[in-house]
Amino acid sequence: MGLSELALLQLLHCTKQELNKYWYEIFTKLKVENTYLAIKKELQMGH
């Protein structure tokens, strides 16, 4: 979506630490290292 970290924090109503935890959990689940690879993998999986 191209949102900044600040925009994500405001949209999700969470702290920076919580956001980092969410990213860590997503990356771990998908076995990727960054947002680009997470999105690419999700698109390949048809989500």
CHARMM internal coordinates of N, CA and C (Angstrom, degrees):
IC EDIT
DIST 1 N 1 CA 1.4454
DIST 1 CA 1 C 1.5222
ANGL 1 N 1 CA 1 C 110.96
DIST 1 C 2 N 1.3186
ANGL 1 CA 1 C 2 N 116.97
DIHE 1 N 1 CA 1 C 2 N -14.79
DIST 2 N 2 CA 1.4474
ANGL 1 C 2 N 2 CA 120.15
DIHE 1 CA 1 C 2 N 2 CA 178.67
DIST 2 CA 2 C 1.5116
ANGL 2 N 2 CA 2 C 114.45
DIHE 1 C 2 N 2 CA 2 C 76.67
DIST 2 C 3 N 1.3217
ANGL 2 CA 2 C 3 N 117.84
DIHE 2 N 2 CA 2 C 3 N 20.82
DIST 3 N 3 CA 1.4607
ANGL 2 C 3 N 3 CA 120.65
DIHE 2 CA 2 C 3 N 3 CA -179.95
DIST 3 CA 3 C 1.5178
ANGL 3 N 3 CA 3 C 110.95
DIHE 2 C 3 N 3 CA 3 C -78.93
DIST 3 C 4 N 1.3065
ANGL 3 CA 3 C 4 N 115.45
DIHE 3 N 3 CA 3 C 4 N 146.69
DIST 4 N 4 CA 1.4607
ANGL 3 C 4 N 4 CA 120.27
DIHE 3 CA 3 C 4 N 4 CA 175.48
DIST 4 CA 4 C 1.5222
ANGL 4 N 4 CA 4 C 109.21
DIHE 3 C 4 N 4 CA 4 C -75.63
DIST 4 C 5 N 1.3218
ANGL 4 CA 4 C 5 N 115.30
DIHE 4 N 4 CA 4 C 5 N 166.17
DIST 5 N 5 CA 1.4590
ANGL 4 C 5 N 5 CA 119.20
DIHE 4 CA 4 C 5 N 5 CA 177.65
DIST 5 CA 5 C 1.5297
ANGL 5 N 5 CA 5 C 110.49
DIHE 4 C 5 N 5 CA 5 C -60.86
DIST 5 C 6 N 1.3155
ANGL 5 CA 5 C 6 N 117.31
DIHE 5 N 5 CA 5 C 6 N -40.84
DIST 6 N 6 CA 1.4600
ANGL 5 C 6 N 6 CA 121.18
DIHE 5 CA 5 C 6 N 6 CA 178.84
DIST 6 CA 6 C 1.5283
ANGL 6 N 6 CA 6 C 110.71
DIHE 5 C 6 N 6 CA 6 C -61.08
DIST 6 C 7 N 1.3248
ANGL 6 CA 6 C 7 N 117.28
DIHE 6 N 6 CA 6 C 7 N -43.01
DIST 7 N 7 CA 1.4626
ANGL 6 C 7 N 7 CA 120.99
DIHE 6 CA 6 C 7 N 7 CA 179.00
DIST 7 CA 7 C 1.5285
ANGL 7 N 7 CA 7 C 110.59
DIHE 6 C 7 N 7 CA 7 C -63.42
DIST 7 C 8 N 1.3343
ANGL 7 CA 7 C 8 N 117.24
DIHE 7 N 7 CA 7 C 8 N -40.70
DIST 8 N 8 CA 1.4633
ANGL 7 C 8 N 8 CA 120.45
DIHE 7 CA 7 C 8 N 8 CA 177.52
DIST 8 CA 8 C 1.5279
ANGL 8 N 8 CA 8 C 111.15
DIHE 7 C 8 N 8 CA 8 C -63.15
DIST 8 C 9 N 1.3218
ANGL 8 CA 8 C 9 N 116.63
DIHE 8 N 8 CA 8 C 9 N -43.08
DIST 9 N 9 CA 1.4624
ANGL 8 C 9 N 9 CA 120.43
DIHE 8 CA 8 C 9 N 9 CA 178.96
DIST 9 CA 9 C 1.5288
ANGL 9 N 9 CA 9 C 110.92
DIHE 8 C 9 N 9 CA 9 C -59.98
DIST 9 C 10 N 1.3156
ANGL 9 CA 9 C 10 N 116.50
DIHE 9 N 9 CA 9 C 10 N -42.44
DIST 10 N 10 CA 1.4608
ANGL 9 C 10 N 10 CA 120.70
DIHE 9 CA 9 C 10 N 10 CA 179.36
DIST 10 CA 10 C 1.5211
ANGL 10 N 10 CA 10 C 111.36
DIHE 9 C 10 N 10 CA 10 C -69.43
DIST 10 C 11 N 1.3241
ANGL 10 CA 10 C 11 N 116.90
DIHE 10 N 10 CA 10 C 11 N -41.06
DIST 11 N 11 CA 1.4633
ANGL 10 C 11 N 11 CA 121.13
DIHE 10 CA 10 C 11 N 11 CA -179.02
DIST 11 CA 11 C 1.5189
ANGL 11 N 11 CA 11 C 111.48
DIHE 10 C 11 N 11 CA 11 C -65.88
DIST 11 C 12 N 1.3255
ANGL 11 CA 11 C 12 N 116.83
DIHE 11 N 11 CA 11 C 12 N -41.37
DIST 12 N 12 CA 1.4639
ANGL 11 C 12 N 12 CA 121.56
DIHE 11 CA 11 C 12 N 12 CA -177.14
DIST 12 CA 12 C 1.5297
ANGL 12 N 12 CA 12 C 113.25
DIHE 11 C 12 N 12 CA 12 C -88.83
DIST 12 C 13 N 1.3351
ANGL 12 CA 12 C 13 N 116.74
DIHE 12 N 12 CA 12 C 13 N -7.43
DIST 13 N 13 CA 1.4681
ANGL 12 C 13 N 13 CA 122.00
DIHE 12 CA 12 C 13 N 13 CA -178.31
DIST 13 CA 13 C 1.5336
ANGL 13 N 13 CA 13 C 110.40
DIHE 12 C 13 N 13 CA 13 C 52.55
DIST 13 C 14 N 1.3287
ANGL 13 CA 13 C 14 N 115.98
DIHE 13 N 13 CA 13 C 14 N 53.37
DIST 14 N 14 CA 1.4572
ANGL 13 C 14 N 14 CA 120.43
DIHE 13 CA 13 C 14 N 14 CA -179.80
DIST 14 CA 14 C 1.5185
ANGL 14 N 14 CA 14 C 110.45
DIHE 13 C 14 N 14 CA 14 C -136.86
DIST 14 C 15 N 1.3185
ANGL 14 CA 14 C 15 N 115.43
DIHE 14 N 14 CA 14 C 15 N 170.65
DIST 15 N 15 CA 1.4599
ANGL 14 C 15 N 15 CA 121.27
DIHE 14 CA 14 C 15 N 15 CA 178.41
DIST 15 CA 15 C 1.5242
ANGL 15 N 15 CA 15 C 109.32
DIHE 14 C 15 N 15 CA 15 C -87.47
DIST 15 C 16 N 1.3210
ANGL 15 CA 15 C 16 N 115.54
DIHE 15 N 15 CA 15 C 16 N 167.34
DIST 16 N 16 CA 1.4611
ANGL 15 C 16 N 16 CA 121.09
DIHE 15 CA 15 C 16 N 16 CA 177.31
DIST 16 CA 16 C 1.5267
ANGL 16 N 16 CA 16 C 110.16
DIHE 15 C 16 N 16 CA 16 C -61.05
DIST 16 C 17 N 1.3267
ANGL 16 CA 16 C 17 N 116.89
DIHE 16 N 16 CA 16 C 17 N -38.48
DIST 17 N 17 CA 1.4626
ANGL 16 C 17 N 17 CA 121.00
DIHE 16 CA 16 C 17 N 17 CA 179.45
DIST 17 CA 17 C 1.5331
ANGL 17 N 17 CA 17 C 110.94
DIHE 16 C 17 N 17 CA 17 C -64.67
DIST 17 C 18 N 1.3303
ANGL 17 CA 17 C 18 N 116.76
DIHE 17 N 17 CA 17 C 18 N -40.77
DIST 18 N 18 CA 1.4652
ANGL 17 C 18 N 18 CA 120.22
DIHE 17 CA 17 C 18 N 18 CA 178.07
DIST 18 CA 18 C 1.5229
ANGL 18 N 18 CA 18 C 110.80
DIHE 17 C 18 N 18 CA 18 C -65.70
DIST 18 C 19 N 1.3285
ANGL 18 CA 18 C 19 N 116.75
DIHE 18 N 18 CA 18 C 19 N -41.45
DIST 19 N 19 CA 1.4594
ANGL 18 C 19 N 19 CA 120.72
DIHE 18 CA 18 C 19 N 19 CA 179.02
DIST 19 CA 19 C 1.5263
ANGL 19 N 19 CA 19 C 110.51
DIHE 18 C 19 N 19 CA 19 C -62.37
DIST 19 C 20 N 1.3300
ANGL 19 CA 19 C 20 N 116.49
DIHE 19 N 19 CA 19 C 20 N -43.39
DIST 20 N 20 CA 1.4656
ANGL 19 C 20 N 20 CA 119.94
DIHE 19 CA 19 C 20 N 20 CA 178.00
DIST 20 CA 20 C 1.5292
ANGL 20 N 20 CA 20 C 111.05
DIHE 19 C 20 N 20 CA 20 C -61.75
DIST 20 C 21 N 1.3222
ANGL 20 CA 20 C 21 N 116.68
DIHE 20 N 20 CA 20 C 21 N -37.87
DIST 21 N 21 CA 1.4668
ANGL 20 C 21 N 21 CA 120.52
DIHE 20 CA 20 C 21 N 21 CA 176.75
DIST 21 CA 21 C 1.5211
ANGL 21 N 21 CA 21 C 110.41
DIHE 20 C 21 N 21 CA 21 C -63.52
DIST 21 C 22 N 1.3306
ANGL 21 CA 21 C 22 N 117.80
DIHE 21 N 21 CA 21 C 22 N -43.42
DIST 22 N 22 CA 1.4677
ANGL 21 C 22 N 22 CA 121.52
DIHE 21 CA 21 C 22 N 22 CA 178.42
DIST 22 CA 22 C 1.5279
ANGL 22 N 22 CA 22 C 110.61
DIHE 21 C 22 N 22 CA 22 C -60.28
DIST 22 C 23 N 1.3465
ANGL 22 CA 22 C 23 N 116.54
DIHE 22 N 22 CA 22 C 23 N -46.00
DIST 23 N 23 CA 1.4709
ANGL 22 C 23 N 23 CA 119.85
DIHE 22 CA 22 C 23 N 23 CA 179.10
DIST 23 CA 23 C 1.5252
ANGL 23 N 23 CA 23 C 110.53
DIHE 22 C 23 N 23 CA 23 C -60.30
DIST 23 C 24 N 1.3389
ANGL 23 CA 23 C 24 N 116.35
DIHE 23 N 23 CA 23 C 24 N -44.65
DIST 24 N 24 CA 1.4616
ANGL 23 C 24 N 24 CA 120.69
DIHE 23 CA 23 C 24 N 24 CA -179.61
DIST 24 CA 24 C 1.5313
ANGL 24 N 24 CA 24 C 110.37
DIHE 23 C 24 N 24 CA 24 C -58.82
DIST 24 C 25 N 1.3287
ANGL 24 CA 24 C 25 N 116.90
DIHE 24 N 24 CA 24 C 25 N -45.03
DIST 25 N 25 CA 1.4664
ANGL 24 C 25 N 25 CA 121.04
DIHE 24 CA 24 C 25 N 25 CA -179.43
DIST 25 CA 25 C 1.5338
ANGL 25 N 25 CA 25 C 111.74
DIHE 24 C 25 N 25 CA 25 C -64.78
DIST 25 C 26 N 1.3207
ANGL 25 CA 25 C 26 N 116.48
DIHE 25 N 25 CA 25 C 26 N -40.71
DIST 26 N 26 CA 1.4709
ANGL 25 C 26 N 26 CA 120.68
DIHE 25 CA 25 C 26 N 26 CA 178.56
DIST 26 CA 26 C 1.5194
ANGL 26 N 26 CA 26 C 110.38
DIHE 25 C 26 N 26 CA 26 C -65.52
DIST 26 C 27 N 1.3357
ANGL 26 CA 26 C 27 N 116.25
DIHE 26 N 26 CA 26 C 27 N -48.56
DIST 27 N 27 CA 1.4659
ANGL 26 C 27 N 27 CA 120.05
DIHE 26 CA 26 C 27 N 27 CA -178.73
DIST 27 CA 27 C 1.5212
ANGL 27 N 27 CA 27 C 111.29
DIHE 26 C 27 N 27 CA 27 C -62.87
DIST 27 C 28 N 1.3240
ANGL 27 CA 27 C 28 N 117.35
DIHE 27 N 27 CA 27 C 28 N -39.20
DIST 28 N 28 CA 1.4679
ANGL 27 C 28 N 28 CA 121.30
DIHE 27 CA 27 C 28 N 28 CA 178.79
DIST 28 CA 28 C 1.5198
ANGL 28 N 28 CA 28 C 110.53
DIHE 27 C 28 N 28 CA 28 C -64.47
DIST 28 C 29 N 1.3232
ANGL 28 CA 28 C 29 N 116.51
DIHE 28 N 28 CA 28 C 29 N -45.88
DIST 29 N 29 CA 1.4628
ANGL 28 C 29 N 29 CA 120.88
DIHE 28 CA 28 C 29 N 29 CA -179.21
DIST 29 CA 29 C 1.5281
ANGL 29 N 29 CA 29 C 111.40
DIHE 28 C 29 N 29 CA 29 C -61.36
DIST 29 C 30 N 1.3237
ANGL 29 CA 29 C 30 N 116.31
DIHE 29 N 29 CA 29 C 30 N -41.27
DIST 30 N 30 CA 1.4648
ANGL 29 C 30 N 30 CA 120.81
DIHE 29 CA 29 C 30 N 30 CA -177.78
DIST 30 CA 30 C 1.5355
ANGL 30 N 30 CA 30 C 112.75
DIHE 29 C 30 N 30 CA 30 C -86.68
DIST 30 C 31 N 1.3332
ANGL 30 CA 30 C 31 N 115.72
DIHE 30 N 30 CA 30 C 31 N -9.06
DIST 31 N 31 CA 1.4666
ANGL 30 C 31 N 31 CA 121.49
DIHE 30 CA 30 C 31 N 31 CA -178.28
DIST 31 CA 31 C 1.5338
ANGL 31 N 31 CA 31 C 111.27
DIHE 30 C 31 N 31 CA 31 C 59.23
DIST 31 C 32 N 1.3351
ANGL 31 CA 31 C 32 N 114.25
DIHE 31 N 31 CA 31 C 32 N 50.30
DIST 32 N 32 CA 1.4664
ANGL 31 C 32 N 32 CA 121.75
DIHE 31 CA 31 C 32 N 32 CA 177.64
DIST 32 CA 32 C 1.5253
ANGL 32 N 32 CA 32 C 108.79
DIHE 31 C 32 N 32 CA 32 C -129.67
DIST 32 C 33 N 1.3345
ANGL 32 CA 32 C 33 N 115.82
DIHE 32 N 32 CA 32 C 33 N 171.76
DIST 33 N 33 CA 1.4627
ANGL 32 C 33 N 33 CA 120.40
DIHE 32 CA 32 C 33 N 33 CA -175.35
DIST 33 CA 33 C 1.5214
ANGL 33 N 33 CA 33 C 114.70
DIHE 32 C 33 N 33 CA 33 C -113.40
DIST 33 C 34 N 1.3408
ANGL 33 CA 33 C 34 N 117.60
DIHE 33 N 33 CA 33 C 34 N -9.68
DIST 34 N 34 CA 1.4617
ANGL 33 C 34 N 34 CA 118.08
DIHE 33 CA 33 C 34 N 34 CA -178.94
DIST 34 CA 34 C 1.5271
ANGL 34 N 34 CA 34 C 110.84
DIHE 33 C 34 N 34 CA 34 C -156.18
DIST 34 C 35 N 1.3279
ANGL 34 CA 34 C 35 N 114.81
DIHE 34 N 34 CA 34 C 35 N 172.93
DIST 35 N 35 CA 1.4615
ANGL 34 C 35 N 35 CA 121.42
DIHE 34 CA 34 C 35 N 35 CA -176.60
DIST 35 CA 35 C 1.5230
ANGL 35 N 35 CA 35 C 112.17
DIHE 34 C 35 N 35 CA 35 C -62.08
DIST 35 C 36 N 1.3236
ANGL 35 CA 35 C 36 N 116.24
DIHE 35 N 35 CA 35 C 36 N -42.62
DIST 36 N 36 CA 1.4697
ANGL 35 C 36 N 36 CA 120.37
DIHE 35 CA 35 C 36 N 36 CA -179.99
DIST 36 CA 36 C 1.5199
ANGL 36 N 36 CA 36 C 110.73
DIHE 35 C 36 N 36 CA 36 C -56.70
DIST 36 C 37 N 1.3256
ANGL 36 CA 36 C 37 N 117.08
DIHE 36 N 36 CA 36 C 37 N -48.46
DIST 37 N 37 CA 1.4617
ANGL 36 C 37 N 37 CA 120.42
DIHE 36 CA 36 C 37 N 37 CA -179.00
DIST 37 CA 37 C 1.5237
ANGL 37 N 37 CA 37 C 111.93
DIHE 36 C 37 N 37 CA 37 C -68.03
DIST 37 C 38 N 1.3252
ANGL 37 CA 37 C 38 N 117.28
DIHE 37 N 37 CA 37 C 38 N -33.67
DIST 38 N 38 CA 1.4668
ANGL 37 C 38 N 38 CA 120.61
DIHE 37 CA 37 C 38 N 38 CA 177.61
DIST 38 CA 38 C 1.5292
ANGL 38 N 38 CA 38 C 110.57
DIHE 37 C 38 N 38 CA 38 C -63.53
DIST 38 C 39 N 1.3219
ANGL 38 CA 38 C 39 N 116.61
DIHE 38 N 38 CA 38 C 39 N -45.75
DIST 39 N 39 CA 1.4633
ANGL 38 C 39 N 39 CA 120.75
DIHE 38 CA 38 C 39 N 39 CA 179.21
DIST 39 CA 39 C 1.5150
ANGL 39 N 39 CA 39 C 110.73
DIHE 38 C 39 N 39 CA 39 C -65.70
DIST 39 C 40 N 1.3222
ANGL 39 CA 39 C 40 N 116.62
DIHE 39 N 39 CA 39 C 40 N -43.33
DIST 40 N 40 CA 1.4577
ANGL 39 C 40 N 40 CA 120.90
DIHE 39 CA 39 C 40 N 40 CA 179.41
DIST 40 CA 40 C 1.5281
ANGL 40 N 40 CA 40 C 110.57
DIHE 39 C 40 N 40 CA 40 C -59.64
DIST 40 C 41 N 1.3264
ANGL 40 CA 40 C 41 N 116.65
DIHE 40 N 40 CA 40 C 41 N -44.45
DIST 41 N 41 CA 1.4687
ANGL 40 C 41 N 41 CA 120.24
DIHE 40 CA 40 C 41 N 41 CA -179.03
DIST 41 CA 41 C 1.5230
ANGL 41 N 41 CA 41 C 110.82
DIHE 40 C 41 N 41 CA 41 C -65.56
DIST 41 C 42 N 1.3206
ANGL 41 CA 41 C 42 N 117.73
DIHE 41 N 41 CA 41 C 42 N -42.81
DIST 42 N 42 CA 1.4533
ANGL 41 C 42 N 42 CA 121.11
DIHE 41 CA 41 C 42 N 42 CA 178.51
DIST 42 CA 42 C 1.5231
ANGL 42 N 42 CA 42 C 111.74
DIHE 41 C 42 N 42 CA 42 C -61.53
DIST 42 C 43 N 1.3082
ANGL 42 CA 42 C 43 N 117.27
DIHE 42 N 42 CA 42 C 43 N -41.23
DIST 43 N 43 CA 1.4666
ANGL 42 C 43 N 43 CA 120.76
DIHE 42 CA 42 C 43 N 43 CA 178.25
DIST 43 CA 43 C 1.5325
ANGL 43 N 43 CA 43 C 110.71
DIHE 42 C 43 N 43 CA 43 C -65.03
DIST 43 C 44 N 1.3232
ANGL 43 CA 43 C 44 N 116.62
DIHE 43 N 43 CA 43 C 44 N -39.70
DIST 44 N 44 CA 1.4623
ANGL 43 C 44 N 44 CA 120.33
DIHE 43 CA 43 C 44 N 44 CA 178.86
DIST 44 CA 44 C 1.5283
ANGL 44 N 44 CA 44 C 110.33
DIHE 43 C 44 N 44 CA 44 C -65.81
DIST 44 C 45 N 1.3344
ANGL 44 CA 44 C 45 N 117.07
DIHE 44 N 44 CA 44 C 45 N -31.90
DIST 45 N 45 CA 1.4521
ANGL 44 C 45 N 45 CA 121.42
DIHE 44 CA 44 C 45 N 45 CA 179.92
DIST 45 CA 45 C 1.5294
ANGL 45 N 45 CA 45 C 111.72
DIHE 44 C 45 N 45 CA 45 C -81.20
DIST 45 C 46 N 1.3170
ANGL 45 CA 45 C 46 N 116.07
DIHE 45 N 45 CA 45 C 46 N -6.45
DIST 46 N 46 CA 1.4661
ANGL 45 C 46 N 46 CA 120.35
DIHE 45 CA 45 C 46 N 46 CA 176.90
DIST 46 CA 46 C 1.5222
ANGL 46 N 46 CA 46 C 114.20
DIHE 45 C 46 N 46 CA 46 C 85.04
DIST 46 C 47 N 1.3250
ANGL 46 CA 46 C 47 N 117.82
DIHE 46 N 46 CA 46 C 47 N 23.14
DIST 47 N 47 CA 1.4756
ANGL 46 C 47 N 47 CA 120.79
DIHE 46 CA 46 C 47 N 47 CA 179.55
DIST 47 CA 47 C 1.4967
ANGL 47 N 47 CA 47 C 111.37
DIHE 46 C 47 N 47 CA 47 C -98.08
END
COOR INIT
IC SEED 1 N 1 CA 1 C
IC BUILD
